[in-house]
Amino acid sequence: MNKIPKVVFFDMEGTLIKPSVYRMDGSLSPSVWTLVEERLGAEVKLEAWRMYKKWHDGGYASYHQWVDETNKLYQRSGLTRDLFQEILDELEYFPGVREACDQLHKAGCRTAIISG
């Protein structure tokens, strides 16, 4: 008897979605947030990079403080739900992701994304 799980959890970046944007240091970013920053403008991308480096170097009390500060930057810079959805709609999925999720849904399984 095949048991269908009630829910399957996926990581989003690098698992479902292909990395497609580069960080300030020229490396391929696994994060959709880098694409958001790029869309918000060069100044936002640079400031977000500075904030990332500050977090990486221990300059924030916690991961949550860094995320909160970064979210405030996005809000000040004009990120809206509509723009965020537009960016998500443009992402390229790895081959088979949509089909696999469709099959899981047809079998009665729910899917969820867990991401940083």
N, C-alpha and C positions, 0 to 999 in steps of 0.2 A: 504494500500500500504506500503510495507516494503522499507524503505530508507536505502541504503547501504552508510556508511560514505566513504568519499574520502580517508581518512587516519585514522589509529588508532595508537596511541603512547603508547609504553610500557616502563616501567622501566625495566632494565635488571636484576640486581643483587637482588636476593631474590624474584623476580616476575617471570621471565622467567627461570632463571638459579639457580640451587640448590647450596647453599654454600658448599664448599668441602675442604677448606684449613683453617688451624689454624694460628692465629696471634702469635706474640712473647709472649704474655701474656697467651696463651693457649685457648683463646676464639675462637669460630668459626667465621671466617671472612666472611662478606657478599660481599666482594670485589674480583673481578677477579684479581685485581692488586696484591693482596697477593699471588696468584698463580704464577703470572708473576715473582714476587720477589723471590719466592721459586725456580723457574726454573733457575733464574739468579745466584743463589747461596746464601749460608748462610750469607756471608758478605753483600750482597745487601739487603737481607731481614732484617738484623739487622740495616743497615743504613737507610733503608726506614722506619723502625719502629721508629728510633730516630727522623726522620724528621716528621713523623706523630705526635709523642708526642710533638714535638716543636710547630707544628701547633695547636694542641689541647690545648696547654698551652699558646697560644697567641704570640708565638715567631716569627711568620711571619706577615708581614704587611697586607697580604690578602690571601684568599684562592688561588687566581691565582698565587701568588708568591710561595706558597707551591707546587702547581701542577707543575709549571715551574721547580722548583728545583728537584722535584721527577722525572720528565721526563728527565732531564739532567742526573740524576743518571742512569736511564734505558738505555739511549743512550750510556753512557760511559761504561756500563756493557755488552753491546752487544745485546740489544734487537733490532731485525730486524722485518720487516713486516712479513717475512716468519715464524719466531719463534712465533710471536704474533698470526698469523693465526693458526698455529699448536696448540697452547694453546687453542684458541677459539674452535677449532674442537673437543677438548677433553672434553669440558664442558658437564655436565649432565643437561638437561632441566627438568623442572617439567612435570609430566604427562599431556598430552593433548596440550602442547604448539605448537609443530610442526603441529599437526592436525588443531588446531585453526587458525594458521597463513596460512596454506594451504587453508582452507575454505575461509578466508578473501580474499586471493589473487584470488581464483577462482571466487569470487563474484565481483572482480574488485577493491577491496580496497587495498591501499598501507599500509604497516606497517613500523613503524620507532621505533628506540630505543633511549630513552633519558636516559643518565646516567651521574653521576658526572664526 
